[in-house]
Amino acid sequence: MTRKRRSSQITTITVFIIAAIFLFALMSIIIGKVAQKKTVGQALKLKAEAVYTDSSRKDITSLVSWEITKKRILRIDKGLVKPRTIGKTDVFAGHEGIKSNPAHIKVKLTLEWLLWLLFKIILFLIFLILVVLIILYFLNQRKKDYIMSYASTNPREFIIMLYMNVKNILFLFGLRHKYVLPPLAYGRLVEKGYSVKDNLFLEFTMKYAEAKYSRHILINTHALAALNDYNKFLKIVLGQGKRTDRLLKHLLCLFKRVPLFITYG
């Protein structure tokens, strides 16, 4: 009798457990009310609610897996909807083999979003310009270091490179058709065009002619004297005109990778 009672109790408990499982089983999933239209760039919170066989409800937003028919339009992270572009899509919530009815979401454009997009594009362009300017700056610095490396090892070549760099600068600034003039004629033309006093550019031109055509021994002192004339002349040239013109000249040389002022040491 005792065994029969125990067997009957076990059967009864099993029946109750099975009944409880069926009584509290997940029956359906409902996605909480969502706006029919959503602006690009804004976030929307979705709520997934489970409905059980006993008519009870429970928030299971953090448990469900989200299914989107058009993933390029939006993405969902723990119920938070983040639109990516304009368009329409359906969203489903799934859990324990049960799938909800679709929530229809439409993402539209607004002036606010367009202004935000324009702002981000401008920021990106500014960042890109800064990166390009930094790269060009270091490339120009490298070229300056290359020229300066000749000051002690080969003063003659250093003076020639300085003068040719000045001619490249003036070529960029508009002195193009006079590029092939003889050195002294070119020097007089430059001094007249840029109102250079004290024969500064002519003296620099004579140093260049000496380095180019003579066989005199040149040392580091000659190279530094030429460098001093070079920087003084550039200071005069770049000090003329309006501030915007001077800025454009600096940028032009930067983009053309023609170094301007070169310092020793």
Summary of the structure (lengths in Angstrom):
residues: 265
radius of gyration: 39.6
end to end distance: 109.1
largest distance: 131.6
contacts: 721
relative contact order: 0.09
helix: 52%
strand: 18%
